[in-house]
Structure formats: structure tokens, C-alpha cells
Amino acid sequence: MAEGVTLLTGAGGFIGAHLVRHLLGESGEVHAIVRPSTELGRLAPFAERLTIHRIDLSDRLEIRRCIRALRPRRVFHLAAETRLPPQPDFCAARGAAAIYLQPALNLLEPLAELPEPPEAVVRAGTIAEYGHAPLPYREQDRAVPSTPYGAGMLATTEAIAMLAPCLPFPVLTARLALCYGPGQAASFLVPALIRACLDRQPMVIRRPADRRDLLHVDDAVDALLHIARLAPTAGRQLDCVNVCTGLAPTMDEVARRIEALTGCPDGFLARAPLSDDVQAAAPATLLSSPDLAAERLGWRYRIDLDEGLVRTVADEQLMCTKAG
């Protein structure tokens, strides 16, 4: 049970809104920093219990004023742009500092200046930081990001690690696997597949042989809360830790499970044929090792893919019923 103020960034996002729900079940105040342009639909059920501060994390002065007023005891930093163009280029590389690194520094600096700094900061990182690193991804291996998103998030992870001796609190980055679950935007693959099946609308899976480490959002939230409890001590020995399942089903396997759960015939979702471009067609795998989280933090995922998809499909069916 937490006491004092808990501060959260990225509360309006998919994972952030689920984390808010859990935080409001604890003691103490919960405050959220969201961009002025953030749509707050996900936070509507919590409006009376959550204090929202509409501040852009690029605004150093406003962030400093907010943090000095709140003096949070615990901070979760989840704010990050995830849907950048995947192609590497100089423009994206230059923009990454403004999108990922500067907001994190703007948050951490005033926290470090507080007379009574927070016990710990837990930051959501990403499996995309690893890129072309050997599989399964392990925290001690050199990350080789392949996208602007992965590179920007890794640069932030490394900058925070460099600053660690200067900070009066630990910062632990949870490198999250690909999360899914109730409330995720339909632009992501799992909810898109579920919606297509429920609506009986054809859809093509363009890379059915790709493998992905899929983590249910409730497990992601459980890990973040678990890390926050242990970070005041464990965070001094760890910079980052994978939060994952250690399993990577193909997208074809995921589609078959969704087809079965929604009553669609096997193969209802079309699978794109292999491209003539061998390099483009080569299956890609995103898979992290869960060993360090288990050994050092005593955390493992609890919701397997079958159960997670059952929950997600049920939630989508309920939403369809309400909408109808």
C-alpha cells in the first residue's frame, strides 16, 4: 500500500490507464501529467479520483512547478510516442532526442532537486531497444536498435544510466514486451484481428510468420507495481530489466486462436503470401529473456496467451454489446 503522492506520466495511454486503475486502489493521492492535446476517454471512469495536470513534458518550467508542488513519493514515467515511422533517417534521429530524451530529463531533474526526493522512478522502456541484438534479448547484451523509436528509447535508457550516480533515487527501466489487452487501439494488430473476426470483415495478416513476445497489459501493470516496490533497493543494482513472457508465437498462431475464440472458421483471416523480396519476407522475431526479472526481482508473467486472448475478446464483445 502506497502513501503520499504517486505521479504518473502517460496516463492517457493504453498501459497508463490500466496502471491508473490499480494505483487508485491503493492509499495516497494519484496525479497524472498528460499533454494538453491528450484525449482523456480512457481516464473518464477515474475523473473524480484522479488529479490531472495538462502539461507538455517539453515545458521545463511548468514541469518543475508541478513537481515542486506535488513532491511525489513514487513516479511512473510511461509517456512516449510509440507510432513513429520505422525507417531510419537523419530527421528521425534528430527528433528522437526531443521526443524521448529531453522529456525524461525534464522530469528527472526537478525530482532530483526536491528536499525529499521520491523513493524511486519506474520508467517504461521497450523491447524495440534491442533491435538486431542476439535472441533472446538479454539485458547485459549490446542493444542494436533498428527503428527511430527503439534508438530514441535506448538513448534515454543509456542517458539515465549515465546520470545514476548524480540522482538521489534509483531509476529502473522496465523493457516491456509487446503489450495487448482490453482497451488497446484498433490500429495495433491483436485488437485489429479481434475486431475483424467479430465484425466478420476480411483482413490480411501481412507477416504471419513473424514471432512476437506478447504480454498481457495486466501482467505489465503488475510488473511495474512490483518493480516500484523493490526499486528503492534493487534499483541501485539494476539499470533495466525485461518484462516479458519469454515466448514468441507466430502471428499465424495468434490469428488461429482468435478465429477459434470468435467462432470464425480456421483461415478466415487471410495470410499474405511470401514476397518475392526475400529480405523483406524473412520472418522477424522479437523475443526477450525473462530470467533477470525472475532471479533478481522474483517476477514472472501469470497470464498466458490463451487466457489473455479470452479476456481481450470478452472485453471487445462487451463493448460491442454496449455500443449496439
C-alpha positions, 0 to 999 in steps of 0.5 A: 500500500502506497502513501503520499503522492504517486505521479504518473506520466502517460496516463492517457495511454493504453498501459497508463490507464490500466496502471491508473486503475490499480494505483487508485486502489491503493492509499495516497493521492494519484496525479497524472501529467498528460499533454494538453492535446491528450484525449482523456476517454480512457481516464473518464471512469477515474475523473473524480479520483484522479488529479490531472495536470495538462502539461507538455513534458517539453515545458521545463518550467511548468514541469518543475512547478508541478513537481515542486508542488506535488513532491511525489513519493513514487513516479511512473514515467510511461509517456512516449510516442510509440507510432513513429515511422520505422525507417531510419533517417537523419530527421528521425534521429534528430527528433528522437532526442526531443521526443524521448530524451529531453522529456525524461530529463525534464522530469528527472531533474526537478525530482532530483532537486526536491528536499525529499526526493521520491523513493524511486522512478519506474520508467517504461522502456521497450523491447524495440531497444534491442533491435538486431541484438542476439535472441533472446534479448538479454539485458547485459547484451549490446542493444542494436536498435533498428527503428527511430523509436527503439534508438530514441528509447535506448538513448534515454535508457543509456542517458539515465544510466549515465546520470545514476550516480548524480540522482538521489533515487534509483531509476529502473527501466522496465523493457516491456514486451509487446503489450495487448489487452482490453482497451488497446487501439484498433490500429495495433494488430491483436485488437485489429484481428479481434475486431475483424473476426467479430465484425466478420470483415476480411483482413490480411495478416501481412507477416504471419510468420513473424514471432512476437513476445506478447504480454498481457497489459495486466501482467505489465501493470503488475510488473511495474507495481512490483518493480516500484516496490523493490526499486528503492533497493534493487534499483541501485543494482539494476539499470533495466530489466525485461518484462516479458513472457519469454515466448514468441508465437507466430502471428499465424498462431495468434490469428488461429486462436482468435478465429477459434475464440470468435467462432470464425472458421480456421483461415478466415483471416487471410495470410499474405503470401511470401514476397518475392523480396526475400529480405523483406519476407524473412520472418522477424522475431522479437523475443526477450529473456525473462530470467533477470526479472525472475532471479533478481526481482522474483517476477514472472508473467501469470497470464498466458496467451490463451487466457489473455486472448479470452479476456481481450475478446470478452472485453471487445464483445462487451463493448460491442454489446454496449455500443449496439 
